[in-house]
Amino acid sequence: MSTTTHADVLILGGGLVGATLALALARHGLSAVVVDPADPAVTLAPGFDGRASAIASASGRMLGAIGVLDRLEGLGQPIGSIRVSDGLRPGRLDFTPDADDGALGVMYENRALRRALHAALGEAAAVDLRMRTRTVSVERGEHGVTATLDDGGTVRAPLLIAAEGRNSPTRAAAGINVARWRYDDAAIIGAFHHARPHGGVAYEIFYPAGPFALLPLVDDAGGHRSAMVWTVAEGDAAGMLKLSDRAFLHEAEKRMGGFLGALSGASARSSYPLGFHLASRIVAERLALVGDAAHGIHPIAGQGLNLGLRDVAALTEVLVEGKRTGLDLGDPALLARYRRWRALDTGAIAAATDGLARLFGISGRTASAVRRLGIGAVNAIDPLKRAFMAEARGEAGALPMLLRGSLV
């Protein structure tokens, strides 16, 4: 017998962004049904799956406010500084905050984040989590949203939120156009151990073929450890994945110039093509897009997930205030406020990461000299460095209350 569930919002997608949104809303008394086809036996299985994320300071404050940060105790590596260089040539840019400013962010394995969020969702009475479940049909109309699920149930809510990722079928069904292009590159992700400690430093080494990023992880029984995001030509990715661990680590060590010592203990590796996409609008009738459903950027600055978490903070504040004033959560005025709030930040980050990817991808001595000149100039201008660090922390612009560490 089919049942009908009523909720304040229906969230399609229970990944990092969708789960955080459901928890943030639940902390403010709003109910959510979260539908996701993934199997938690796979997504929450022990072990490192190669993916890790830098959680900016502001995003970390939100995770603390909604009760997730305590579940990550001891699992994150603070990022004390970021070091940027054009290859291994002399001259670099160091983003190092003052001692009383705290870390720029914290590195977590994505699987640790998923496990913490999933555990918190299981304890949130206002969240109805439906894993291994898909929608059969979704109707958005003047009076609300109705979704039929493949488990036979029906969900009714005033607002539908798409958090399904970059290939969001809900976005496509809404007829929302997307500006997109490919970079003809692929990112190889994984992790390894190294002889010397990383000191909490994140490295971004730019080569004409793309950036080679080293991201500090918590040490384990094998010793010092870092995650890697290595950008290569898309046609070379398959061959790089086929290399033996020994050959792969040898190539990685060459890219690093050996500054972390001998490498060992390579994790499983995977790759994904790099691209850019930006939805022409992030709202429609009784619909809001968050995370990769709304935007997808180059990983050059590690801001992709944080951009989605800023969507969460802004949308939560808009909906909570709307609920308190008795507004329909699908009210066009509420959704327009969310759209305006996120437009400038999203556009600026998307343009900046795309520009950096193209600038550092230009080969030749002249281009390299120009890049090093720019790196040196930023390094010498303290207000400019502070502006970059504020962006890295996620503290630029008008911050929602959650990103300041407070409930709305």
Secondary structure, 3 states (H helix, E strand, C coil): CCCEEECCEEEECCCHHHHHHHHHHHHCCCCEEEEECCCHHHHCCCCCCCCEEEEEHHHHHHHHHCCCHHHHCCCCEEECEEEEEECCCCCEEEECCCHHHCCCEEEEEHHHHHHHHHHHHHHCCCEEEEECCCEEEEEEECCEEEEEECCCCEEEECEEEECCCCCCHHHHHCCCCEEEEEEEEEEEEEEEEECCCCCCEEEEEEECCEEEEEEEEEEECCEEEEEEEEEEEHHHHHHHHHCCHHHHHHHHHHHHCCCCCCEECCCCCEEEEEEEEEECCCEECCEEECHHHCEECCHHHCCHHHHHHHHHHHHHHHHHHHHHCCCCCCCHHHHHHHHHHHHHHHHHHHHHHHHHHHHCCCCCHHHHHHHHHHHHHHHHCHHHHHHHHHHHHCCCCCCCHHHHCCCC
